[in-house]
Amino acid sequence: MLFRFKHHPWDFIVDELLGDMQRVPDGKIWYLRFEKRNENTMDVITSLCNNTGLNRRQIGIAGLKDKKAHTTQWISIAMDDVASVWKRWNSELSGQDLVRQSLSSDTVQIWEENYADRMLGIGRNMWNRFSIRLRKRKEITTEMKRWIDERVSHIQHHGFPNCFGQQRFGKNNFKKAMKFFEETAVTDEKYQLKFTLQAYPSMYFNTQALQRYENNDHLVDGDICMRRRDVRTRETGIYRHKDHCVELFDFAKIREHTMDEDICTPSYMTWETVPYTSSWSSTGLMIWAHMLTCPTETQAYQYDKELIETSRIQDHIQLARIYHLYGIRRENIVIPQDLKTSRESGDFLLSFSLPTGSYATVLLWRIFREIDADTCVKNRWLVRGFGL
């Protein structure tokens, strides 16, 4: 084992970046940015709910952050809900002061406040910025240093498979999901259940994303591609290999007019064609209800077809709709931004930014898995998938 991961909480620092989210000084949604240390995101939210009387649905978050770490992230609360806190407690403090007081602790500190016109939701931040220190366990050879540098350089230019990390699967969440489908039970514990069930499409996505990565099928004819314009807007289109271009379509209209369909293909074309550039990313299918597949006559469709058939997702569509679980497209490859490395007293330091939803542990796994598998196993830098 070459390096130890998260030996101290400050060895893993994560900053949630909202990108160009529009601030509105007189907005009706209150945003708070806080730092937490050695705290789980949901534990912080649960404590805030218990101390204020707010319920979980009234607090918007963009994602979950690691417990053993120093992290910053945002939450949002509608000002009408903040006012209800004051009415409930009939305190001399304002509703906002009660929230501030309830959120703050020895391990949680408020850094910034703002206002906007829209609640936060999962995935609505643009990036997460990581600063990581891997602490030396033993001396590494000059040859190993060269291998690490080569792997980092490759990732800088070509990216790594956008798989879900071990955190996504928790303790046997995939098996729990399969058991739930077998029992076809309905429960009121929707939030926790939805988190558990997400292990199901994630396992299938990981398997196919790695398969495509290893086969160098990063981009094939018919791939549905996306590129981000800002935190709210993504362009979508179909890659055409013959002309090396992308035919754009209106994804919002597809969702609007086909939500009753279990499977749909691109329609509502804008009739605009743009050259394919590195700003576009091919995507893979995250199975659930209302799946957008690649055009049926294309090579890319074969990947979607295989995924739908092997997962038997169509047997579970009704339950997926009950719990509002809908299929999405997820980038197959992610290229970290501003990836930098250095060495200090034998420790290995990294800093980089990843799009929301991508995992720093998968990047670390990709660097080290062929150099020192023991480092990956002991630090739980694992990527789960069938046959892995």
C-alpha positions as CSV (number, residue, x, y, z in Angstrom):
1,M,0.0,0.0,0.0
2,L,1.7,3.2,-1.2
3,F,-0.6,5.9,0.2
4,R,-3.3,6.3,2.9
5,F,-6.4,8.2,2.0
6,K,-8.3,10.5,4.5
7,H,-5.9,9.9,7.3
8,H,-7.2,13.3,8.6
9,P,-10.4,15.1,7.6
10,W,-8.3,18.0,6.1
11,D,-6.7,15.5,3.7
12,F,-9.9,15.7,1.7
13,I,-11.3,19.1,0.9
14,V,-14.3,19.6,-1.3
15,D,-15.9,22.9,-2.3
16,E,-19.3,22.9,-4.0
17,L,-19.3,25.5,-6.9
18,L,-22.7,26.8,-8.2
19,G,-21.2,28.2,-11.4
20,D,-23.1,31.1,-12.9
21,M,-26.3,30.6,-10.8
22,Q,-28.2,33.9,-11.0
23,R,-28.2,35.8,-7.7
24,V,-31.4,37.8,-7.0
25,P,-31.0,40.3,-4.1
26,D,-34.7,40.3,-3.4
27,G,-35.2,36.7,-4.3
28,K,-37.7,34.5,-2.4
29,I,-35.2,31.6,-1.9
30,W,-32.5,31.9,0.8
31,Y,-29.2,30.3,0.1
32,L,-26.6,29.4,2.8
33,R,-23.1,28.1,2.2
34,F,-21.6,26.3,5.1
35,E,-18.5,24.3,5.9
36,K,-18.7,21.0,7.7
37,R,-16.0,18.9,9.2
38,N,-16.4,15.2,10.1
39,E,-20.1,15.5,9.5
40,N,-22.4,13.6,7.1
41,T,-24.6,16.0,4.9
42,M,-27.8,14.2,5.8
43,D,-27.0,14.3,9.5
44,V,-26.6,18.1,9.3
45,I,-29.9,18.4,7.4
46,T,-31.7,16.1,9.9
47,S,-30.4,18.1,12.8
48,L,-31.5,21.4,11.2
49,C,-35.0,19.9,10.6
50,N,-35.3,18.6,14.2
51,N,-34.2,22.0,15.7
52,T,-36.4,24.2,13.5
53,G,-39.5,22.1,12.6
54,L,-38.7,22.3,8.9
55,N,-39.2,19.0,7.0
56,R,-36.7,17.5,4.6
57,R,-38.6,18.6,1.4
58,Q,-38.3,22.2,2.4
59,I,-34.5,22.2,2.3
60,G,-32.8,22.1,-1.1
61,I,-29.4,20.6,-1.6
62,A,-27.3,20.0,-4.7
63,G,-25.7,16.8,-3.5
64,L,-24.2,14.8,-0.6
65,K,-20.6,15.4,0.6
66,D,-18.3,13.0,2.3
67,K,-18.3,12.7,6.1
68,K,-14.5,12.4,6.8
69,A,-13.6,15.6,5.1
70,H,-13.7,19.4,5.1
71,T,-16.4,20.3,2.7
72,T,-18.4,23.4,1.8
73,Q,-21.9,23.2,0.2
74,W,-25.1,25.2,-0.2
75,I,-28.6,24.6,1.0
76,S,-31.7,26.6,0.0
77,I,-34.9,27.4,1.9
78,A,-37.9,29.3,0.7
79,M,-38.4,32.5,2.7
80,D,-42.1,31.5,3.3
81,D,-40.8,28.4,5.1
82,V,-38.3,30.4,7.0
83,A,-41.1,32.6,8.3
84,S,-43.0,29.5,9.4
85,V,-40.1,28.7,11.7
86,W,-40.5,31.9,13.5
87,K,-44.3,31.4,13.8
88,R,-43.8,27.9,15.1
89,W,-41.3,28.8,17.9
90,N,-42.7,32.3,18.6
91,S,-39.1,33.4,19.4
92,E,-37.6,36.8,19.9
93,L,-35.2,35.8,17.1
94,S,-36.2,36.0,13.5
95,G,-36.8,32.9,11.4
96,Q,-33.5,33.4,9.7
97,D,-31.6,33.8,13.0
98,L,-33.2,30.6,14.3
99,V,-32.1,28.7,11.2
100,R,-28.5,30.2,11.5
101,Q,-28.4,29.2,15.2
102,S,-29.7,25.7,14.4
103,L,-27.3,25.1,11.6
104,S,-24.2,26.3,13.3
105,S,-22.2,24.1,15.7
106,D,-18.6,23.2,16.6
107,T,-18.3,21.3,13.3
108,V,-20.6,23.3,11.0
109,Q,-19.9,27.0,10.2
110,I,-21.9,29.3,7.9
111,W,-19.7,31.0,5.4
112,E,-21.9,32.9,3.0
113,E,-25.6,33.8,2.3
114,N,-27.4,34.8,-0.8
115,Y,-30.8,34.9,-2.5
116,A,-32.1,33.4,-5.7
117,D,-35.4,32.7,-7.5
118,R,-35.0,28.9,-7.6
119,M,-34.6,26.1,-5.1
120,L,-31.5,23.9,-5.2
121,G,-31.9,20.4,-6.4
122,I,-29.7,17.3,-6.8
123,G,-27.2,18.0,-9.6
124,R,-27.9,21.7,-9.9
125,N,-24.4,22.8,-9.0
126,M,-21.9,23.0,-11.8
127,W,-18.7,21.6,-10.3
128,N,-17.0,20.3,-7.2
129,R,-13.4,21.4,-6.4
130,F,-11.2,18.8,-4.7
131,S,-7.9,19.2,-2.8
132,I,-6.5,15.8,-1.7
133,R,-3.4,14.7,0.2
134,L,-2.5,11.1,-0.1
135,R,-0.2,10.3,2.8
136,K,2.9,8.2,2.2
137,R,2.9,4.7,3.6
138,K,6.2,3.5,2.0
139,E,8.8,4.8,-0.4
140,I,7.9,4.6,-4.1
141,T,10.4,3.9,-6.8
142,T,11.4,6.3,-9.6
143,E,9.7,4.0,-12.0
144,M,6.4,4.1,-10.1
145,K,6.6,7.9,-10.0
146,R,6.9,7.9,-13.7
147,W,3.9,5.5,-14.1
148,I,1.8,7.8,-11.9
149,D,2.8,10.9,-13.8
150,E,2.0,9.2,-17.1
151,R,-1.4,8.1,-15.9
152,V,-2.2,11.6,-14.6
153,S,-1.2,13.1,-18.0
154,H,-3.4,10.6,-19.8
155,I,-6.4,11.5,-17.6
156,Q,-5.7,15.3,-18.1
157,H,-6.1,14.9,-21.9
158,H,-8.5,12.0,-22.3
159,G,-10.4,11.8,-19.1
160,F,-11.6,8.7,-17.2
161,P,-14.8,6.6,-17.1
162,N,-17.6,8.5,-15.4
163,C,-18.5,5.6,-13.1
164,F,-20.2,5.7,-9.8
165,G,-17.9,5.2,-6.8
166,Q,-18.3,2.8,-3.9
167,Q,-20.3,5.5,-2.0
168,R,-23.2,5.1,-4.4
169,F,-23.7,1.5,-3.4
170,G,-23.5,1.8,0.4
171,K,-23.8,-1.5,2.2
172,N,-25.3,-4.0,-0.2
173,N,-27.7,-1.4,-1.8
174,F,-27.8,-3.3,-5.1
175,K,-28.9,-6.5,-3.3
176,K,-31.4,-4.6,-1.3
177,A,-32.8,-3.1,-4.5
178,M,-33.1,-6.5,-6.2
179,K,-34.9,-7.8,-3.1
180,F,-37.3,-4.9,-3.1
181,F,-38.2,-5.6,-6.8
182,E,-38.8,-9.3,-6.0
183,E,-41.2,-8.4,-3.2
184,T,-42.8,-5.5,-5.2
185,A,-43.6,-3.8,-2.0
186,V,-44.7,-0.2,-1.7
187,T,-43.4,1.9,1.3
188,D,-43.8,5.4,2.6
189,E,-40.0,5.7,3.2
190,K,-39.5,7.1,-0.2
191,Y,-36.4,9.3,0.3
192,Q,-34.2,6.5,1.7
193,L,-35.6,3.9,-0.6
194,K,-34.9,6.1,-3.7
195,F,-31.3,6.4,-2.6
196,T,-31.0,2.6,-2.1
197,L,-32.7,1.9,-5.5
198,Q,-30.2,4.1,-7.4
199,A,-27.6,1.4,-6.9
200,Y,-29.6,-0.7,-9.5
201,P,-29.1,1.5,-12.6
202,S,-25.7,2.6,-11.3
203,M,-24.4,-1.0,-11.4
204,Y,-25.5,-1.4,-15.0
205,F,-24.1,2.0,-16.1
206,N,-20.7,1.2,-14.5
207,T,-20.5,-2.1,-16.4
208,Q,-21.2,-0.6,-19.7
209,A,-19.2,2.6,-19.3
210,L,-16.1,0.5,-18.4
211,Q,-16.8,-1.8,-21.3
212,R,-16.9,1.1,-23.7
213,Y,-13.8,2.7,-22.2
214,E,-11.8,-0.5,-22.4
215,N,-12.9,-1.0,-26.0
216,N,-12.1,2.6,-27.0
217,D,-15.7,3.1,-28.0
218,H,-15.7,6.6,-26.6
219,L,-17.8,7.9,-29.5
220,V,-19.9,5.9,-31.9
221,D,-22.4,6.7,-34.6
222,G,-25.8,7.6,-33.0
223,D,-24.5,8.5,-29.6
224,I,-26.6,11.1,-27.7
225,C,-24.2,13.8,-26.8
226,M,-24.5,16.7,-24.4
227,R,-22.6,19.9,-23.6
228,R,-23.2,22.3,-20.8
229,R,-23.9,25.9,-21.4
230,D,-24.5,26.8,-17.7
231,V,-25.9,25.3,-14.6
232,R,-29.4,25.2,-16.0
233,T,-28.8,24.6,-19.7
234,R,-27.4,21.7,-21.6
235,E,-27.5,21.2,-25.4
236,T,-28.3,17.8,-26.7
237,G,-27.8,16.1,-30.0
238,I,-27.1,13.0,-32.0
239,Y,-23.5,12.3,-33.2
240,R,-23.3,11.4,-36.9
241,H,-20.0,9.6,-37.6
242,K,-20.1,10.1,-41.4
243,D,-20.0,13.9,-41.1
244,H,-18.4,14.1,-37.6
245,C,-21.2,16.5,-36.5
246,V,-24.0,16.7,-34.0
247,E,-27.6,17.1,-35.0
248,L,-29.4,19.1,-32.2
249,F,-32.8,18.2,-30.7
250,D,-35.0,19.8,-28.1
251,F,-34.7,17.6,-25.0
252,A,-37.2,19.7,-23.0
253,K,-39.9,19.1,-25.6
254,I,-39.3,15.4,-25.6
255,R,-39.8,15.3,-21.9
256,E,-42.9,17.4,-22.1
257,H,-44.6,15.3,-24.8
258,T,-43.5,11.8,-24.1
259,M,-43.5,11.4,-20.3
260,D,-46.1,8.6,-20.6
261,E,-43.8,6.5,-22.7
262,D,-41.5,4.0,-21.2
263,I,-38.9,4.3,-24.0
264,C,-38.5,7.1,-26.5
265,T,-36.0,8.1,-29.1
266,P,-34.8,11.6,-30.1
267,S,-37.4,13.7,-31.8
268,Y,-38.3,17.4,-32.0
269,M,-35.1,18.1,-34.0
270,T,-34.1,21.7,-34.3
271,W,-32.6,21.0,-37.8
272,E,-29.4,22.7,-36.7
273,T,-26.2,20.8,-37.2
274,V,-22.9,21.8,-35.5
275,P,-19.4,20.4,-35.8
276,Y,-18.4,17.9,-33.2
277,T,-15.8,19.3,-30.8
278,S,-14.3,18.2,-27.5
279,S,-16.9,20.3,-25.6
280,W,-19.4,17.5,-26.4
281,S,-19.6,14.3,-24.3
282,S,-21.2,11.0,-25.4
283,T,-23.7,9.6,-22.9
284,G,-24.8,6.3,-21.6
285,L,-28.3,5.3,-20.4
286,M,-29.3,5.3,-16.8
287,I,-32.2,2.9,-16.8
288,W,-35.6,3.7,-15.1
289,A,-39.0,4.9,-16.4
290,H,-39.1,7.2,-19.5
291,M,-35.8,6.2,-21.1
292,L,-34.3,8.2,-24.0
293,T,-32.4,5.8,-26.2
294,C,-30.2,6.5,-29.2
295,P,-31.8,6.2,-32.6
296,T,-32.7,2.6,-33.3
297,E,-30.8,2.3,-36.6
298,T,-27.4,3.3,-35.1
299,Q,-24.5,1.5,-33.5
300,A,-25.0,3.4,-30.3
301,Y,-28.5,2.0,-29.9
302,Q,-27.1,-1.5,-29.5
303,Y,-25.6,-0.5,-26.2
304,D,-28.9,0.9,-24.9
305,K,-30.8,-2.2,-26.2
306,E,-28.4,-4.5,-24.4
307,L,-28.7,-2.5,-21.2
308,I,-32.5,-2.6,-21.2
309,E,-32.6,-6.3,-21.9
310,T,-30.0,-7.5,-19.5
311,S,-31.3,-5.4,-16.6
312,R,-34.9,-6.4,-17.2
313,I,-35.9,-2.9,-16.2
314,Q,-39.2,-3.1,-18.1
315,D,-40.3,-5.6,-15.4
316,H,-40.0,-2.8,-12.9
317,I,-41.2,0.3,-14.8
318,Q,-44.5,0.5,-12.7
319,L,-42.6,0.7,-9.4
320,A,-40.1,3.2,-10.9
321,R,-43.0,5.5,-11.8
322,I,-44.5,5.2,-8.3
323,Y,-41.3,6.5,-6.8
324,H,-40.7,9.0,-9.6
325,L,-37.5,7.4,-10.8
326,Y,-36.8,8.4,-14.4
327,G,-34.1,7.5,-16.8
328,I,-31.4,10.0,-17.7
329,R,-28.4,10.2,-19.9
330,R,-25.0,10.4,-18.1
331,E,-21.7,11.3,-19.6
332,N,-19.5,8.2,-20.3
333,I,-16.2,10.1,-19.9
334,V,-15.3,13.0,-17.7
335,I,-12.2,15.2,-18.1
336,P,-11.2,16.9,-14.8
337,Q,-10.5,20.6,-15.0
338,D,-7.3,22.1,-13.7
339,L,-5.8,18.8,-12.6
340,K,-2.6,19.5,-10.8
341,T,-0.3,17.3,-8.8
342,S,2.8,17.8,-6.6
343,R,4.8,15.9,-4.0
344,E,5.6,17.0,-0.4
345,S,7.6,14.9,2.1
346,G,6.6,11.8,0.2
347,D,2.9,12.7,0.2
348,F,1.1,12.9,-3.1
349,L,-1.1,16.1,-3.6
350,L,-3.8,16.5,-6.1
351,S,-6.3,19.3,-6.9
352,F,-8.9,19.3,-9.6
353,S,-12.6,20.1,-10.4
354,L,-15.2,17.6,-11.5
355,P,-18.7,18.1,-12.8
356,T,-21.4,17.4,-10.3
357,G,-22.2,13.8,-9.9
358,S,-18.6,12.6,-10.8
359,Y,-16.5,10.8,-8.2
360,A,-13.0,11.8,-7.1
361,T,-12.4,8.2,-5.8
362,V,-13.0,6.9,-9.4
363,L,-10.3,9.3,-10.6
364,L,-7.9,8.0,-7.9
365,W,-8.8,4.4,-8.8
366,R,-8.0,5.0,-12.4
367,I,-4.6,6.4,-11.6
368,F,-3.5,3.6,-9.2
369,R,-5.4,0.4,-10.1
370,E,-2.7,-0.9,-12.4
371,I,0.2,0.5,-10.3
372,D,-0.8,-0.6,-6.8
373,A,-4.1,-2.5,-6.5
374,D,-3.6,-2.8,-2.7
375,T,-3.8,1.0,-2.4
376,C,-7.2,1.0,-4.2
377,V,-8.6,-1.9,-2.1
378,K,-7.4,-0.6,1.3
379,N,-8.7,2.9,0.6
380,R,-12.0,1.7,-1.0
381,W,-11.3,3.3,-4.3
382,L,-13.5,0.6,-5.9
383,V,-15.7,0.6,-9.0
384,R,-18.5,-1.9,-8.9
385,G,-20.0,-3.5,-12.0
386,F,-20.8,-7.0,-13.3
387,G,-17.6,-9.0,-13.9
388,L,-15.4,-6.5,-12.1
